[in-house]
Amino acid sequence: MQTLEVEIYDEYIALNDLLKLCGVVDSGAAGKALVASGVVMVNGVQELRKTNKIRPGMQVQVEDAVLIKVVAGTDAVADE
């Protein structure tokens, strides 16, 4: 299983947008279709809400192929 760690800089990201961001699907519409098919799990529970709010600390799994760990982004830019 491929494991990805994704930083987000907002409070949350919609599930279908996260799948697109990670390259699991090519578009938000494809993400919605994938979620509707029943193969997406959030924190170990099947998720059918296409725009479920995914927050840092949550994990999204697509079948036995991809595990996405969502973490809070940090500002790595130093002011000089």
Buried (B, 14 or more C-beta within 10 A) or exposed (E): EEEBEBEBEEEBBBBBBBBBBBEBBEEBEBBBEBBEEEBBBBEEEEBEEBBBEBEBEBBBBBEEEBBBBBEEEEEEEEEE
